[in-house]
Amino acid sequence: VFFHNALPFVGFGFLDNAIMIAAGTQIELSIGVVLGISTMAGAALGNLVSDLAGLGLAGYVEALASRLGLSIPDLTPKQADMWQTRLSAHLGKAIGVTIGCILGMFPLLFFGDEEEKLEEKN
């Protein structure tokens, strides 16, 4: 139950953070400079882009997770309703999205120069 719930959320967290960082940075460096919006406004707009992309990519992430061979746990209705099962599912989602978000921070490796140039202009 834990792994069945964790795997798709690694994908969701990865895509969410990677898209948010890339989009937010580009928004800040382009629209943000022209309109004079703050870094946090650029981050918020990057989050909007990431959320919209997540809506479109959710089905693909779930399909990929199911293709990796992780089968759905065969639980009876009573087993599925147990507190241990619910706890395992929630922990799987939380740990999965945490791992995915940390992995999704990889765009930060490529954006150091642009932010330094922006600071020099200001």
GIBEL-V281352 format. One record per pair of residues at least 6 apart in sequence whose ideal C-beta (glycine too) atoms are under 6 Angstrom apart, sorted by sequence separation. I is the first residue (numbers start at 1). J is the second residue. D is the distance in Angstrom with one decimal. If there is no record, write none. Layout:
# GIBEL-V281352
i:I j:J d:D
i:I j:J d:D
This chain:
# GIBEL-V281352
i:32 j:42 d:4.7
i:28 j:39 d:5.9
i:28 j:42 d:3.2
i:27 j:42 d:4.6
i:24 j:42 d:5.1
i:27 j:45 d:4.8
i:24 j:43 d:4.6
i:27 j:46 d:5.7
i:24 j:46 d:2.4
i:23 j:46 d:4.1
i:20 j:46 d:4.7
i:23 j:49 d:4.0
i:20 j:47 d:5.2
i:20 j:50 d:3.8
i:19 j:50 d:4.2
i:16 j:50 d:5.2
i:19 j:53 d:5.1
i:16 j:54 d:5.7
i:15 j:57 d:5.9
i:12 j:61 d:5.8
i:11 j:61 d:4.1
i:8 j:61 d:5.6
i:8 j:62 d:5.5
i:8 j:65 d:4.2
i:7 j:65 d:4.7
i:7 j:70 d:5.6
i:4 j:70 d:5.7
i:4 j:73 d:5.8
i:1 j:73 d:5.1
i:1 j:85 d:5.5
i:5 j:89 d:4.7
i:9 j:93 d:4.9
i:13 j:97 d:3.9
i:17 j:101 d:4.6
i:22 j:107 d:4.8
i:29 j:114 d:5.6
i:2 j:88 d:4.5
i:6 j:92 d:3.8
i:10 j:96 d:4.7
i:14 j:100 d:4.1
i:18 j:104 d:4.1
i:21 j:107 d:4.4
i:25 j:111 d:5.1
i:1 j:88 d:4.3
i:5 j:92 d:3.4
i:9 j:96 d:3.2
i:13 j:100 d:2.4
i:17 j:104 d:3.0
i:1 j:89 d:5.4
i:5 j:93 d:5.0
i:9 j:97 d:4.3
i:13 j:101 d:4.1
i:17 j:105 d:5.8
i:6 j:95 d:5.8
i:10 j:99 d:5.2
i:14 j:103 d:5.0
i:18 j:107 d:5.6
i:2 j:92 d:4.0
i:6 j:96 d:3.4
i:10 j:100 d:4.1
i:14 j:104 d:4.1
i:13 j:104 d:6.0
